[in-house]
Amino acid sequence: MCRASQTATASAGILLADEAMRTIATVTLLSALAAAPAVAQGRGGTPVSFGADIGLFAPFESGASSSFTGRVTADVYSWRPLGLRFALGFANPEIGNEPFKDRFNTVYLSAGLIRPFREARLHPYGHAGVGVYRLSGDRSGTQLGLTFGGGVELPVGWRNVLLTPELTAHLVSGDGPRFSLALTVGLHTKPE
C-alpha cells in the first residue's frame, strides 16, 4: 500500500471514531436531558446536592500547560443510590508549541450519572456522562465529549457539608485538547 493510501485510510479511521463518539455523546446527553423534566417533578423531598469545585485542569497534548478550573454541580437522587449529575465548568489551558502557543477558554455543560458508595467508610463515588464543550481561541468551536471520574466525600464538621477531592477525565472530539484530567477539591451539600 502506498503512503498516500495509508494516510487516507488512517484519516478515515479517525473521522469514523470521531463520528461514533459524537453519536454516543449526543444520544446519552439527549437521554439525560429528556429525563430532566421527570426528575424536576419528582416525588416531594427528592434529595439534591449542590457543590462548587476548584482545581487544576491538565490537557494531555504536546506543548500543553495546566490551568485553573472551576465547576458548579447539581446532583439529583431520584433513583437512590443512583443520581443525575449536571455540571457547568470552565478551564483556560495553554496549547501548542512556541511560537504558536495559544491560551483558549473552555466552557462545558455536562449531564450524567453519579453513584455514591455511602456504605463504605470513606464514602467514595463515581460518575460518567456526556457534555458539550465550547472552545474559544485558535481552536474555537463547539464539541461533544465524554466525562468520567471519581472522588471521596469527607465530612468537614459543618452540618450537611462535605469536602470532595475528585479526579475527572474529559475526552473531547474535534480539534481541542482530546484528553484532559481535572484534579479538583470542593464543597458540596449532603443530599438529604
C-alpha positions, -999 to 999 in steps of 0.1 A, spaced: 0 0 0 14 34 -9 20 61 17 -9 83 4 -33 53 7 -21 46 42 -26 83 52 -61 83 37 -70 51 55 -58 64 88 -76 97 83 -109 79 75 -105 58 107 -100 89 128 -131 105 112 -152 74 119 -140 72 155 -149 110 160 -184 104 144 -191 74 166 -180 93 197 -203 122 187 -232 99 181 -228 82 215 -224 115 233 -254 130 216 -277 101 224 -266 100 260 -269 137 265 -304 138 249 -315 109 271 -303 126 303 -320 159 292 -352 140 284 -352 126 319 -347 161 335 -384 171 335 -394 139 353 -366 144 378 -377 180 383 -413 170 391 -401 142 413 -418 130 444 -418 155 472 -384 155 490 -362 143 462 -326 145 476 -305 172 458 -268 181 464 -252 213 452 -215 220 450 -186 241 438 -151 229 429 -118 245 420 -85 228 409 -61 221 381 -70 212 345 -43 193 326 -46 186 289 -25 157 276 -13 173 244 21 182 231 32 216 245 1 220 267 2 235 302 -22 231 330 -46 258 341 -71 267 368 -105 251 365 -138 258 383 -171 239 383 -205 240 398 -227 209 401 -262 198 410 -268 161 418 -304 149 418 -310 115 435 -344 104 423 -333 67 420 -312 62 451 -284 53 452 -280 64 416 -283 101 407 -281 125 378 -252 150 379 -254 183 360 -222 203 358 -211 236 344 -173 242 343 -145 264 330 -108 259 322 -82 281 304 -52 259 293 -24 269 270 -19 246 240 8 243 213 45 248 209 64 281 207 59 303 188 23 290 182 12 287 218 -24 298 223 -44 301 255 -81 293 250 -112 292 272 -131 260 276 -166 261 290 -186 229 293 -220 217 303 -223 180 311 -250 156 323 -245 121 335 -249 95 363 -233 96 397 -232 66 421 -220 73 457 -210 43 479 -221 56 513 -219 21 529 -181 23 526 -161 40 553 -146 68 532 -178 74 510 -162 72 475 -183 79 444 -180 75 407 -196 94 378 -198 93 340 -216 114 314 -215 134 283 -210 171 277 -210 200 253 -176 218 252 -173 254 239 -138 263 230 -125 297 221 -92 309 207 -74 293 177 -94 261 180 -128 277 186 -160 257 182 -185 235 200 -176 199 205 -192 169 222 -173 149 248 -174 123 275 -166 128 311 -159 103 339 -142 101 372 -145 97 409 -138 112 443 -144 109 480 -170 126 503 -154 138 536 -174 154 564 -160 188 574 -178 193 607 -205 216 594 -239 202 592 -247 187 557 -214 200 542 -189 177 525 -153 182 513 -149 164 479 -115 158 463 -121 145 428 -103 134 397 -122 138 364 -113 128 329 -126 147 298 -124 131 264 -134 157 237 -140 152 200 -126 176 174 -95 199 175 -94 208 211 -74 190 238 -87 155 232 -79 141 267 -76 162 298 -76 155 336 -91 178 362 -80 174 398 -104 194 420 -115 199 456 -148 214 465 -176 218 490 -209 200 484 -241 198 504 -251 163 516 -281 151 497 -309 148 523 
